[in-house]
Amino acid sequence: MSDLVIDVTAIAPWDRHHHIFDSYGRLPVGQALRLDVDHDPLPLRRQFEALHGTAFDWTYLASGPDQWQVRIEKRREKDHCCGGCGG
C-alpha cells in the first residue's frame, strides 16, 4: 500500500496539526504519511515524540529550502519488552 500524502500547505494553519494527527491515528501499523510542507516541520516532530515516543519513524525525503517532504511511518509501540522472547 502506498503512503497517504498530505499537502500541508493546502490546510489552514490552525488546523494542520489536528489533521495530521487524526490521519496518523487512523493508519494501521506499518503504514505511513508523507507530508509536503513549505517549512521544516521540527515542532511537529517534537509533538510526535511527546505523544508517540518511539512508535514512529521520521524520515526527511526532501529538506528545503522551499519544500520539505517528511515520511512518518507508524510502528508498534513497545510494551516494555526487552525483545528476548521474540514476541
C-alpha positions, 0 to 999 in steps of 0.5 A: 500500500502506498503512503497517504500524502498530505499537502500541508500547505493546502490546510489552514494553519490552525488546523494542520496539526489536528489533521495530521494527527487524526490521519496518523491515528487512523493508519494501521501499523506499518503504514505511513504519511508523507507530508509536503510542507513549505517549512521544516516541520521540527515542532511537529516532530517534537509533538510526535515524540511527546505523544508517540515516543518511539512508535514512529519513524521520521524520515526527511525525503526532501529538506528545503529550502522551499519544500520539505517532504517528511515520511512518518511511518507508524510502528508498534509501540513497545510494551516494555519488552526487552525483545528476548522472547521474540514476541 
